[in-house]
Amino acid sequence: MDSFPDLATLSDQELKNLIRDLVKEENEVSYRRRILHGHIDILRAELVARLRKSVDAGESPISEADVHRLTEVLAAKGSPPVEADDD
């Protein structure tokens, strides 16, 4: 992130340009955030639909692996470890 300029040294036009640029950047970030939230909503809806379908077919929505992991977490004294991304 760029350092913030010394505002006393900027002209009125430079201040206006800086405001314009930052508003434009904020709008771009906000747009990207809304797109990401939309994708998350779509993925969650798909997951819920799949879970409902498996429950309707008589399957348990909780797997044996889920129960095992929950047992490990509850038996631990602290919070579960954070898994590192493989990126």
C-alpha positions in Angstrom: 0.0 0.0 0.0 1.3 3.4 -0.9 2.2 5.8 1.9 -0.3 8.6 2.5 0.8 11.9 1.0 1.5 15.0 3.1 -1.9 16.7 2.6 -0.6 20.2 3.3 1.7 20.0 0.2 -1.1 19.0 -2.2 -3.0 21.5 -4.3 -6.8 21.5 -4.4 -6.7 19.8 -7.8 -4.3 17.1 -6.5 -6.6 16.5 -3.5 -9.6 16.2 -5.8 -7.7 13.8 -8.0 -6.6 11.7 -5.0 -10.2 11.5 -3.8 -11.4 10.5 -7.3 -8.8 7.8 -7.6 -9.6 6.4 -4.1 -13.3 6.4 -4.7 -12.7 4.6 -8.0 -10.5 2.0 -6.3 -13.1 1.5 -3.5 -15.8 1.0 -6.1 -13.7 -1.7 -7.8 -13.0 -3.5 -4.6 -16.7 -3.3 -3.6 -17.7 -4.7 -7.0 -15.3 -7.6 -6.6 -16.5 -8.3 -3.1 -20.1 -8.5 -4.3 -19.1 -10.9 -7.1 -17.3 -13.1 -4.5 -20.3 -13.1 -2.2 -22.5 -14.1 -5.1 -20.2 -17.0 -5.9 -20.2 -18.1 -2.2 -24.0 -17.9 -2.1 -24.2 -20.1 -5.3 -21.8 -22.7 -3.9 -23.6 -22.8 -0.5 -26.9 -23.3 -2.2 -25.4 -26.2 -4.2 -24.1 -27.8 -1.1 -27.4 -27.5 0.7 -29.2 -29.0 -2.3 -26.8 -31.9 -2.3 -27.2 -32.5 1.4 -31.0 -32.4 1.1 -30.8 -34.9 -1.8 -28.6 -37.3 0.2 -30.9 -37.0 3.3 -33.9 -37.6 1.1 -32.1 -40.7 -0.2 -31.8 -41.9 3.3 -28.1 -41.0 3.8 -26.8 -39.3 6.9 -25.7 -35.7 6.3 -22.9 -36.3 8.8 -20.2 -38.8 7.7 -18.2 -41.1 9.9 -15.1 -38.9 9.1 -17.0 -35.8 10.4 -17.9 -37.6 13.6 -14.3 -38.7 14.1 -12.9 -35.2 13.5 -15.5 -33.7 15.8 -14.5 -36.2 18.5 -10.8 -35.2 18.0 -11.6 -31.5 18.3 -13.8 -31.9 21.4 -11.2 -34.1 23.1 -8.4 -31.5 22.5 -7.6 -28.9 25.1 -7.3 -26.0 22.7 -8.8 -24.9 19.3 -8.2 -27.1 16.3 -5.0 -26.4 14.3 -5.2 -24.2 11.3 -4.4 -26.1 8.1 -2.0 -24.4 5.7 -3.0 -23.9 2.1 -1.1 -25.9 -0.4 -0.8 -22.9 -2.8 
